[in-house]
Amino acid sequence: MSIIDELIAEKVVPVGTFLFSRSQAALEVIAAAGFDFVVIGTEHFMVNPETIEGLITTAEASDIIPLVRPGEGVNMISRVLDCGAMGVIAPRINTVDEAGEVVRSAKFFPMGERGVGNPRSTDYGVRGADYMDSCYEKQNEEQAVIVQIETEKALGNLTGIAAVEGVDSLFVGPWDLLHSLDGPERVDRKKLLEEKISEVLSKCRASDIPAGIFAWDGPEANKRIKQGFDYVVLAGDVVFLDQGAERGLAEIER
């Protein structure tokens, strides 16, 4: 059972958040606040591999589950999993072949083509070859492969993507999905977005695969939970900083 399935089984609706700032202090605050998992976001932010490893270590010490959204295609997937991430969210996956490539990079034989070795996720091999072999088997089962659905093309291929062996969940990126929508200028694109989001959820239910989604704030998260999503990623550390800063400044009389 992957970590995302475990969370869904344990929680009513798991709630995570993004870490964009590369700040260990921010990650510790996120953990102390009670989030179920954190997604270390590198797609739109400059984060080197050593920093990712340090943040994963901080997450473990803070008792929060670390996932990573890598921004370099599949090139970083095996490396972030080797250093201890409990899963990846692969962005901008549009086809069955692309989803299969993610799985091949994330999973060891026989599910994938990830290379074996003695990285941090195997305690650097100090417990011997038999222990490392057990680690590979355990990681194949537990480390989650989550595919991000954020274009109309991906939505059209969603059923096939969901059927790829090794894909554990689909995650909706509403903002990118909104910008990918095409149609007459007079069409209410936000209304169309909601229709597409409902379509994703419906197809996930038909495919019996968990569906997650990003939400900017609490009310939007509540809306998605009531809608039927299995987990939510709420905003992110820099979003919380912005929201808190604006609220605090607005409260000052001057």
C-alpha positions in Angstrom: 0.0 0.0 0.0 1.4 3.4 -1.0 1.8 6.1 1.6 -1.0 8.1 0.0 -3.4 5.1 0.3 -2.3 4.7 4.0 -3.0 8.4 4.7 -6.4 8.1 3.1 -7.2 5.0 5.2 -6.0 6.7 8.4 -7.5 10.1 8.0 -10.9 11.4 7.1 -9.3 13.6 4.4 -5.5 14.1 4.6 -4.4 17.7 4.1 -0.9 18.6 3.1 0.8 21.8 1.9 3.6 22.9 -0.4 7.0 24.0 0.8 8.4 26.5 -1.7 10.9 28.6 0.3 13.6 25.9 1.0 13.3 27.0 4.6 13.8 24.3 7.2 12.2 26.6 9.8 9.1 26.9 7.6 9.0 23.1 7.2 9.1 22.7 11.0 6.3 25.2 11.4 4.2 23.3 8.8 4.8 20.1 10.7 4.0 21.6 14.1 0.8 23.1 12.7 -0.5 19.6 12.1 -0.4 19.0 8.4 -0.4 15.4 7.4 2.3 15.7 4.6 4.4 18.3 2.9 5.2 18.6 -0.8 8.7 20.0 -1.4 8.0 22.0 -4.5 10.9 22.3 -7.0 9.0 22.7 -10.3 8.8 26.5 -10.1 11.6 27.2 -7.6 15.4 26.8 -7.7 16.2 23.9 -5.3 19.4 21.8 -5.7 19.5 18.1 -4.8 21.5 18.6 -1.6 18.8 21.1 -0.3 16.0 18.6 -1.2 17.8 15.9 0.8 18.2 18.3 3.8 14.5 19.2 3.7 13.5 15.5 3.6 15.7 14.9 6.6 14.0 17.8 8.4 10.6 16.5 7.5 11.4 13.1 9.0 12.8 14.7 12.2 9.6 16.7 12.4 7.3 13.7 11.9 5.7 14.8 8.7 5.6 12.8 5.5 7.8 14.3 2.7 6.7 14.2 -0.9 8.6 16.0 -3.7 7.3 17.6 -6.9 10.4 17.5 -9.1 10.7 20.0 -11.9 13.1 18.3 -14.2 10.9 15.7 -15.9 11.9 12.2 -14.7 15.6 13.1 -14.2 15.2 13.8 -10.5 12.6 11.2 -9.5 14.9 8.3 -8.6 17.3 10.7 -6.7 14.7 12.2 -4.5 13.2 8.8 -3.7 16.7 7.5 -3.0 17.3 10.2 -0.4 14.1 9.4 1.4 11.1 11.1 -0.2 7.9 9.0 0.4 6.6 9.8 -3.0 6.6 12.2 -6.0 4.1 14.3 -7.7 5.0 14.4 -11.4 3.8 17.6 -13.0 2.6 18.1 -16.6 1.9 14.5 -17.4 -0.3 14.4 -20.5 -0.1 10.9 -21.9 0.0 7.2 -21.0 3.6 7.0 -22.2 4.6 9.9 -20.0 3.0 8.3 -17.0 4.7 5.0 -17.8 8.1 6.8 -17.9 7.4 8.3 -14.4 6.7 4.8 -13.1 9.8 3.3 -14.7 11.9 6.0 -13.1 10.3 5.6 -9.6 10.0 1.9 -9.3 12.6 -0.9 -9.1 12.3 -4.1 -11.2 10.0 -5.7 -12.0 7.7 -2.7 -11.9 10.2 -0.2 -13.3 13.8 0.5 -14.2 15.1 2.4 -11.2 18.7 1.6 -10.4 19.6 -0.1 -7.1 22.3 1.1 -4.9 23.1 2.1 -1.3 21.6 5.6 -0.9 20.1 7.2 2.2 16.8 5.3 1.7 18.7 2.0 2.4 20.7 3.4 5.4 23.6 3.7 3.0 23.9 -0.1 2.8 25.5 -0.5 6.2 23.0 -3.3 7.1 24.1 -5.5 4.2 22.7 -6.7 0.9 19.7 -8.6 2.2 18.5 -5.5 4.0 18.9 -3.4 0.9 16.9 -5.9 -1.1 14.1 -5.6 1.4 14.3 -1.8 1.1 13.8 -2.0 -2.6 10.7 -4.2 -2.2 9.3 -1.9 0.5 9.9 1.2 -1.4 8.2 -0.2 -4.5 5.2 -0.7 -2.3 5.2 2.4 -0.2 6.7 5.3 -2.1 3.8 6.9 -3.9 3.7 7.8 -7.6 1.3 10.7 -8.1 0.6 12.1 -11.6 -0.5 15.7 -11.9 -3.4 16.3 -14.3 -3.3 19.9 -15.4 -4.1 20.1 -19.1 -7.0 19.3 -21.4 -4.8 16.8 -23.1 -4.2 15.0 -19.9 -7.9 15.0 -19.1 -8.6 13.3 -22.4 -6.1 10.6 -21.6 -7.0 10.3 -17.9 -8.6 6.9 -18.0 -5.5 5.4 -19.7 -3.1 7.3 -17.3 -5.0 6.0 -14.3 -4.7 2.4 -15.6 -0.9 2.6 -15.8 0.5 0.0 -13.3 2.4 1.8 -10.5 0.4 5.1 -10.7 -1.1 5.5 -7.2 -3.1 8.6 -7.5 -4.0 11.6 -9.8 -3.6 15.1 -8.6 -5.4 18.1 -10.2 -3.5 21.3 -10.8 -6.5 23.7 -11.2 -4.4 26.8 -12.1 -2.6 25.2 -15.0 -5.8 23.4 -16.1 -7.6 26.7 -16.2 -4.9 28.2 -18.4 -5.0 25.2 -20.7 -8.7 25.5 -21.5 -9.6 26.6 -24.9 -12.9 27.9 -26.1 -14.9 31.0 -27.2 -13.9 34.2 -25.4 -17.4 34.6 -24.0 -17.3 31.2 -22.3 -17.0 31.5 -18.5 -13.6 29.8 -18.1 -14.0 29.4 -14.3 -17.3 27.6 -14.8 -15.7 25.5 -17.5 -12.9 24.7 -15.1 -15.3 23.5 -12.5 -16.9 21.2 -15.1 -13.4 19.8 -15.9 -12.6 19.3 -12.3 -15.8 17.4 -11.8 -14.9 15.3 -14.9 -11.5 14.4 -13.4 -13.2 13.3 -10.1 -15.8 11.3 -12.0 -13.2 9.5 -14.1 -11.0 8.8 -11.0 -14.0 7.3 -9.3 -14.7 5.1 -12.3 -11.0 4.0 -12.4 -11.0 3.4 -8.6 -7.9 5.6 -8.1 -7.5 8.3 -5.4 -7.9 11.9 -6.5 -6.2 14.9 -4.9 -6.3 18.6 -5.7 -4.7 21.9 -4.8 -6.6 24.6 -2.9 -5.7 28.2 -2.3 -7.4 28.5 1.0 -9.6 26.9 3.7 -13.0 27.6 2.1 -11.8 26.2 -1.3 -10.3 23.1 0.5 -13.7 22.6 2.2 -15.4 22.8 -1.1 -13.1 20.2 -2.6 -13.5 17.9 0.3 -17.3 18.1 0.1 -17.0 17.5 -3.6 -15.4 14.2 -2.9 -11.6 14.6 -3.3 -9.6 12.1 -1.3 -6.9 14.6 -0.2 -6.1 18.2 -0.5 -2.8 20.2 -0.8 -3.6 23.5 0.8 -1.6 26.6 -0.4 2.0 26.6 0.6 4.5 28.3 3.0 5.0 31.5 0.9 1.2 31.7 0.4 0.7 31.6 4.2 3.4 34.2 4.6 1.7 36.5 2.1 -1.8 35.9 3.6 -0.6 36.6 7.2 1.5 39.6 6.2 -1.4 41.2 4.3 -3.9 40.5 7.1 -1.5 41.8 9.8 -0.8 45.0 7.8 -4.5 45.6 7.1 -5.2 45.5 10.9 -2.9 48.4 11.6 -4.5 51.8 11.9 -2.4 54.5 10.3 
